Amino acid sequence: MKRNPMLAVLLLAAFATVQAADQKPIAEKPVQRADLTDAPPPAMNDPGVKAVPPSDLDKAKADARAADKPDVSVRKQGEDTIEEYRNSGRVTMIRITGKGGITKTYIDTDGDGRLEANPKDGPVAPVYYKLYEWN
């Protein structure tokens, strides 16, 4: 088997090029730093920890959350209990609880002022039959 010296030189040059490409210059090597991600957070009484007073933004967020809570009015109509939920004077949800404890919920889902059946109840309303009753 004959050996081709030109092929050997070509393979040696290719190997040296690949080896040189794998080595990074010293300037590109990442600097090793202490890993602080596992360090625990400081305690409240540690030196250097100061209490931060609530900002105006926090107060505005608390006011917005309080404004988002609906006004609920509960009334009896016959044997049914009706709960009306209002936001800014607009009815957003009505929950009707019948004598047997069956609850029907109607929600204004798109804000047009019309109440639709609760989408969680599914497309078909369940039918309830009284099978037996005694005093």
Sequence and secondary structure as in RCSB ss.txt:
>XXXX:A:sequence
MKRNPMLAVLLLAAFATVQAADQKPIAEKPVQRADLTDAPPPAMNDPGVKAVPPSDLDKAKADARAADKPDVSVR
KQGEDTIEEYRNSGRVTMIRITGKGGITKTYIDTDGDGRLEANPKDGPVAPVYYKLYEWN
>XXXX:A:secstr
    HHHHHHHHHHHHHHHHHHS  GGGS       TTS    TTSTT       HHHHHHHHHHHHHS EEEEE
EETTEEEEEEEETTEEEEEEEE TTS EEEEE SSSSS  EE GGG SS           
